Amino acid sequence: MEHKLLSFLKEFQMLSPGNHVICAVSGGADSMALLWCFYLLQQKLKITLSAAHFNHKLRGAESDRDEAFVRAFCTGHGIPFYAGSAKVKPGAKGLEAAARDARYQFLLSLNQDAKIATAHTADDNAETELLHLIRGTSLSGLGGIPPMRGRIIRPMLQITRQEVLAFLEQEHIPHVEDSSNASEDFLRNRVRHKIMPLFCQENPKIATQLSGCALRLREDETLLSQLAHQAFAKAALPDGALSCTVLLEQPTSLRSRIIRLALTQWGLPEPEASHVSAVEKLLYASSPSAKAQLPGGLCVARRYDAIALQKVTAALDRYILPCPGTLLLSDFEITCEIKNLPKNFQNTPFHFALDCDTISNNPLFVRSRQPGDSIALYGGTKSLKKLFIDRKIPARLRGRIPVITCNGEVLAVAGIGADVTKLVSSGLAVVFQICKKNHP
């Protein structure tokens, strides 16, 4: 067992001389074998060693027994010992997940420079792989338990439970049994006690082979993940959106990973296959403004040749535009005045003059686009809905574009211009100046 552990440590470069290693020790066979193995190898590895035990307070006196057992063993062998405890309650993902989260939170709160070693074996890795298959998974899930994750190392992933028990017997090292391991209330225990024995009948080395397969699949996943990050950088647009053209150029396996990366950045911490699929469908949508609603109120929208997180932008309220005077909006500043036009005055989409008779004594209003709105431009009259689509204005922004009206009639649209039937270029006129604000 020592040789296998050393070989695995070297293969994944888990330790360096001078490292401090904290072994997570429950008192069970696997963790006691891990602790004793490191104890024997301290000088060879040139490391310092300590142990840590977390009491979940789930099994009453038995939980306290386990803590006392590990403490006594460490005291007897001069191994520095850390203890932590908490009353763990089931969370959204169940009791097992809540216990695991509490345990790792404790372990990672210890010496910030130390490596945290856990005693996951080849059997644990094989069981994890089967659990993921049962629940439904991707290549990442088929990779089982990662050999390393940050400061956490798992040097026993190629060591079987049988090898652990043989090592403990050889070294005369005691351990305690967790009675909850026999309970079939947990899916992992059912896999361990019912499914794995059937596999072992067909192949006694199934745990080693499944664990080895998981490690190889994890290598494949690492490569694909690196390629996905490179492709993500290529697809990313300056405003945080992703180019549909670039995404469609990618192989399916990379495209789904790129979308998963984007969803994580956009605020969905654990994207599921259904979420990725919903966003991927936007790439093939016939509508240039298709949307995918996701958990947590997130919405990803197609924006012509891009997909992006759609931020909620409230439509403009209805405001009176003083004439003369200035109206300040969050995104625009609109000024209106009556004056004689200078020579060679040029009407533009943001600066234009209308015949005074257009307004007469009626008030001017600024509001968002409404159903049925239309405007006459050079080339004919168009509805604002079609006009915004033709101009490829993102759907999320259309309600923020100021529409100037009088007597219920559209006079002008910011950035598009005024009704051409009402434009003038000389004489006394109502002159509008629209300035778009540049937000930091």
C-alpha positions in Angstrom: 0.0 0.0 0.0 2.8 2.4 0.8 4.3 1.9 -2.6 1.0 2.6 -4.3 0.5 5.7 -2.3 4.0 7.0 -3.1 3.5 6.3 -6.8 0.2 8.2 -6.9 1.6 11.1 -4.9 4.5 11.4 -7.5 2.3 10.9 -10.5 0.1 13.9 -9.6 2.8 15.9 -7.9 0.7 16.2 -4.8 3.4 17.1 -2.3 6.7 18.8 -2.1 9.4 18.6 0.6 8.5 20.8 3.5 4.7 20.5 3.1 2.5 20.1 6.1 -0.2 17.5 5.6 -3.4 17.3 7.6 -5.1 13.9 7.3 -8.9 13.9 7.5 -9.5 11.0 9.9 -13.0 9.7 10.7 -11.6 6.7 12.6 -12.8 4.3 9.9 -10.5 1.8 8.2 -9.7 4.0 5.1 -8.7 7.1 7.1 -6.7 5.2 9.7 -4.7 3.5 6.9 -4.1 6.9 5.3 -2.9 8.4 8.6 -0.6 5.5 9.4 0.8 5.4 5.9 1.7 9.1 6.1 3.1 8.5 9.6 5.5 5.9 8.3 6.5 8.0 5.3 7.1 11.3 7.0 10.8 11.2 6.8 10.9 9.9 3.3 8.5 12.5 2.0 10.1 15.2 4.2 6.7 16.5 5.5 5.2 17.3 8.8 1.9 15.6 9.8 -1.2 16.2 11.8 -4.7 14.8 11.9 -8.2 16.4 11.9 -11.5 14.9 12.9 -15.0 16.5 12.4 -17.8 15.3 14.7 -21.1 15.7 12.8 -23.1 14.9 16.0 -25.4 12.6 13.9 -24.9 9.3 15.8 -25.1 10.4 19.4 -22.6 8.5 21.6 -21.1 6.7 18.6 -20.0 10.0 17.1 -18.3 11.0 20.4 -16.7 7.6 20.6 -15.1 8.1 17.1 -13.7 11.5 18.1 -12.3 10.1 21.3 -10.8 7.1 19.5 -9.0 9.3 16.9 -7.8 11.7 19.6 -6.4 8.9 21.7 -4.6 7.3 18.8 -3.0 10.6 17.8 -2.0 11.4 21.3 -0.4 8.0 21.7 1.7 8.5 18.6 2.6 12.1 19.0 0.5 13.3 16.0 -0.9 16.9 16.4 -4.7 16.7 16.4 -7.5 19.1 15.4 -11.1 18.6 16.3 -14.2 20.3 15.1 -17.9 19.7 15.5 -21.3 20.9 14.5 -24.9 19.7 14.5 -25.5 19.0 10.8 -29.0 19.4 9.4 -30.2 18.3 6.0 -29.9 21.0 3.3 -31.4 21.3 -0.2 -29.2 18.4 -1.4 -29.8 16.1 1.6 -28.0 15.1 4.8 -24.9 13.5 3.2 -24.2 16.7 1.2 -24.7 18.9 4.2 -22.3 16.8 6.3 -19.7 16.8 3.5 -19.9 20.6 3.2 -19.6 21.1 6.9 -16.6 18.7 7.1 -14.7 20.4 4.2 -15.5 23.9 5.6 -13.8 22.8 8.9 -10.8 21.2 7.2 -10.1 24.2 4.9 -10.3 26.5 7.9 -7.2 24.9 9.4 -3.6 25.7 8.5 -4.0 27.7 5.3 -0.6 26.5 4.0 -1.3 22.8 4.6 -2.4 20.1 2.2 -5.6 18.3 3.2 -5.4 14.6 2.6 -8.7 12.5 2.4 -8.9 8.7 2.3 -11.0 8.2 -0.8 -10.2 4.8 -2.2 -10.6 3.1 -5.6 -13.8 1.6 -4.3 -15.1 5.1 -3.4 -14.2 6.3 -6.8 -16.0 3.4 -8.5 -19.1 3.9 -6.4 -19.1 7.6 -7.2 -18.9 6.9 -10.9 -21.9 4.5 -10.6 -23.8 7.0 -8.5 -23.3 9.7 -11.2 -24.5 7.2 -13.9 -27.6 6.4 -11.9 -28.5 10.1 -11.4 -27.5 11.1 -14.9 -24.2 12.8 -15.7 -21.7 14.2 -18.3 -18.1 13.3 -18.9 -17.2 15.4 -15.9 -19.3 13.3 -13.6 -17.9 10.1 -15.1 -14.5 11.3 -14.0 -15.4 10.4 -10.5 -13.5 11.9 -7.6 -10.7 14.4 -8.6 -7.2 13.4 -7.3 -6.6 17.0 -6.4 -8.8 20.0 -5.8 -7.1 23.1 -4.5 -5.3 22.1 -1.3 -7.2 18.8 -1.1 -5.3 15.7 -2.1 -6.6 12.1 -2.5 -3.6 9.8 -2.7 -5.5 6.5 -2.2 -7.6 6.5 -5.4 -5.7 3.5 -6.8 -5.9 1.6 -3.5 -8.8 -0.8 -2.9 -10.7 -1.4 0.4 -9.3 -5.0 0.5 -5.7 -3.5 0.4 -6.6 -1.1 3.1 -7.8 -3.9 5.4 -4.8 -6.0 4.7 -2.5 -3.1 5.5 -4.2 -2.4 8.8 -4.0 -6.0 9.8 -0.3 -6.2 8.8 0.5 -3.0 10.8 -1.8 -3.9 13.8 -3.7 -0.6 13.5 -7.2 -0.4 15.0 -10.2 1.3 13.5 -13.9 1.9 14.3 -16.9 1.1 12.3 -19.6 3.6 11.4 -23.0 2.0 12.0 -24.6 4.3 9.4 -22.5 2.6 6.7 -24.8 -0.4 7.0 -27.9 1.6 6.5 -29.7 1.4 3.2 -31.3 4.8 3.6 -28.4 6.2 1.5 -28.0 5.5 -2.2 -24.2 5.1 -1.8 -24.7 2.3 0.7 -27.1 0.5 -1.6 -24.6 0.8 -4.5 -21.9 -0.5 -2.1 -23.7 -3.4 -0.7 -26.0 -4.5 -3.5 -24.6 -3.4 -6.9 -20.9 -3.5 -6.4 -20.9 -7.2 -5.2 -22.7 -8.2 -8.5 -20.0 -6.5 -10.5 -17.3 -8.2 -8.4 -18.8 -11.5 -9.3 -18.2 -10.8 -12.9 -14.8 -9.0 -12.4 -13.1 -9.1 -9.0 -11.0 -6.1 -10.0 -14.0 -4.0 -11.0 -13.2 -1.3 -8.4 -9.6 -0.8 -9.7 -10.8 -0.8 -13.3 -13.7 1.6 -12.8 -11.4 4.0 -10.7 -8.8 3.8 -13.4 -11.4 4.5 -16.1 -12.6 7.5 -14.1 -9.1 8.9 -13.9 -8.6 8.5 -17.7 -11.9 10.2 -18.4 -10.9 13.0 -16.1 -7.8 13.6 -18.2 -10.0 13.8 -21.3 -12.3 16.2 -19.5 -9.3 18.4 -18.5 -8.2 18.7 -22.1 -11.7 19.5 -23.4 -12.1 22.0 -20.6 -8.9 23.8 -21.7 -10.0 23.8 -25.3 -13.4 25.2 -24.2 -11.8 28.1 -22.4 -9.8 28.9 -25.5 -12.9 28.8 -27.7 -14.8 30.8 -25.1 -12.3 33.6 -25.3 -12.7 33.5 -29.1 -16.5 33.7 -28.9 -16.6 36.4 -26.2 -17.7 39.9 -27.4 -16.6 43.1 -25.7 -20.0 43.6 -24.0 -20.0 40.1 -22.4 -22.1 38.4 -25.0 -21.1 35.4 -27.1 -20.9 35.3 -30.9 -23.4 32.9 -32.4 -21.3 32.5 -35.5 -18.2 31.4 -33.5 -20.3 29.1 -31.3 -21.8 27.3 -34.3 -18.3 26.8 -35.7 -17.4 24.7 -32.6 -17.8 21.0 -32.2 -20.9 20.1 -30.2 -18.8 18.9 -27.2 -17.0 22.2 -27.0 -20.0 24.3 -27.7 -21.9 22.9 -24.7 -18.9 23.5 -22.5 -18.6 27.1 -23.7 -22.3 27.7 -22.9 -21.8 26.1 -19.5 -18.9 28.5 -18.8 -21.0 31.5 -19.9 -24.0 30.4 -17.7 -21.6 30.1 -14.7 -20.3 33.6 -15.3 -23.8 35.0 -15.8 -24.9 33.8 -12.4 -26.1 30.2 -12.7 -23.6 28.3 -10.4 -24.5 24.8 -11.4 -25.9 24.7 -15.0 -27.8 21.5 -15.8 -28.0 19.8 -19.2 -31.5 21.2 -19.7 -30.2 24.7 -19.2 -27.4 24.3 -21.6 -29.7 22.8 -24.2 -32.2 25.7 -23.8 -29.5 28.2 -24.5 -28.0 26.2 -27.4 -31.5 26.2 -29.1 -31.2 30.0 -29.3 -28.4 29.5 -31.8 -30.8 27.9 -34.3 -33.8 30.1 -33.4 -35.6 31.8 -36.4 -36.4 34.8 -34.3 -33.5 37.3 -33.8 -34.8 38.0 -30.3 -35.6 34.5 -28.9 -35.2 33.9 -25.2 -34.5 31.1 -22.7 -35.8 31.5 -19.2 -33.5 29.9 -16.5 -33.7 29.4 -12.8 -33.1 32.3 -10.5 -34.9 34.7 -12.8 -32.1 34.6 -15.3 -32.9 35.1 -19.0 -30.6 34.5 -21.9 -31.6 36.2 -25.1 -30.6 36.0 -28.8 -29.5 39.3 -30.1 -29.1 38.8 -33.8 -25.6 37.2 -34.0 -25.1 37.1 -30.3 -26.5 35.5 -27.2 -26.2 37.3 -23.9 -27.7 37.5 -20.4 -30.7 39.8 -20.7 -30.8 42.4 -18.1 -34.2 43.8 -17.1 -34.6 47.3 -18.5 -37.8 49.0 -17.6 -39.7 50.8 -20.3 -39.9 54.6 -20.2 -42.7 56.2 -18.4 -44.7 59.0 -20.1 -43.2 62.4 -19.5 -44.1 66.0 -20.6 -41.5 67.6 -22.8 -41.5 71.4 -22.0 -41.2 73.6 -25.0 -39.0 75.5 -24.6 -37.2 73.4 -22.0 -35.1 70.2 -21.3 -36.2 66.8 -20.2 -33.6 64.6 -18.4 -34.0 60.9 -18.7 -31.7 58.1 -17.4 -30.2 57.5 -20.8 -31.1 60.6 -22.8 -31.3 64.4 -22.5 -33.9 66.0 -24.8 -34.0 69.8 -25.4 -36.8 71.6 -27.2 -36.9 75.2 -28.3 -38.6 77.5 -30.9 -36.2 79.6 -33.0 -35.3 80.7 -36.5 -33.2 78.1 -38.3 -29.7 79.0 -39.4 -28.7 78.9 -43.0 -27.9 75.4 -44.3 -29.5 73.7 -41.3 -29.3 69.9 -41.6 -31.8 67.5 -40.0 -30.2 64.4 -38.3 -31.6 61.5 -36.3 -30.7 63.4 -33.1 -31.1 67.0 -34.2 -34.1 68.1 -36.2 -36.6 70.8 -36.8 -40.4 70.5 -37.2 -43.0 72.9 -38.5 -44.5 75.0 -35.7 -48.0 74.2 -36.9 -47.3 70.5 -36.0 -47.4 71.4 -32.3 -49.6 74.5 -32.2 -50.6 74.8 -28.5 -50.7 71.0 -27.8 -48.3 69.5 -25.2 -45.4 67.3 -26.2 -44.8 64.0 -24.6 -41.9 61.5 -24.5 -42.7 57.8 -23.9 -41.7 54.3 -25.0 -42.9 52.7 -28.1 -46.6 51.5 -28.0 -48.4 49.0 -30.1 -49.6 50.6 -33.4 -47.0 53.3 -33.4 -45.7 54.2 -36.9 -43.7 57.0 -38.5 -43.2 58.3 -42.1 -39.6 58.1 -43.2 -37.9 58.5 -46.6 -39.0 55.3 -48.3 -42.4 55.0 -46.7 -44.3 54.7 -43.5 -43.2 51.9 -41.1 -44.4 50.6 -37.8 -41.9 51.2 -35.0 -42.0 47.5 -34.2 -40.7 46.7 -37.7 -38.4 49.6 -37.8 -36.7 48.5 -34.5 -36.3 45.0 -35.9 -34.9 46.3 -39.2 -32.4 48.5 -37.3 -31.4 45.4 -35.2 -32.1 47.2 -32.0 -32.0 44.5 -29.2 -35.5 43.7 -27.8 -34.4 44.5 -24.3 -33.5 48.1 -25.3 -36.5 49.0 -27.4 -38.6 50.1 -24.4 -35.9 52.6 -23.4 -35.8 54.5 -26.7 -37.6 57.9 -26.4 -40.6 58.4 -28.7 -41.7 62.1 -29.0 -45.5 62.5 -29.6 -48.1 65.2 -29.9 -51.8 64.7 -30.0 -51.2 60.9 -29.9 -49.1 61.1 -33.1 -45.5 60.0 -33.3 -43.3 63.0 -34.3 -39.9 61.5 -33.9 -37.8 58.6 -32.5 -34.4 59.1 -30.9 -31.6 57.9 -33.1 -34.0 57.2 -36.0 -35.2 60.7 -36.7 -38.4 62.7 -37.2 -41.5 62.1 -39.4 -40.4 63.4 -42.8 -43.8 65.0 -43.5 -43.2 67.4 -40.7 -39.5 68.3 -41.2 -38.5 71.9 -42.1 -35.0 73.3 -42.9 -35.6 77.0 -42.8 -37.6 79.7 -41.0 -39.2 79.6 -37.6 -39.3 76.0 -36.3 -39.5 73.8 -33.2 -35.9 72.4 -32.8 -35.2 69.2 -31.0 -31.7 68.2 -29.7 -31.4 64.6 -28.3 -28.2 63.7 -26.5 -27.4 60.1 -25.5 -25.7 59.8 -22.1 -22.5 57.9 -21.8 -22.6 55.8 -18.6 -19.4 54.8 -16.9 
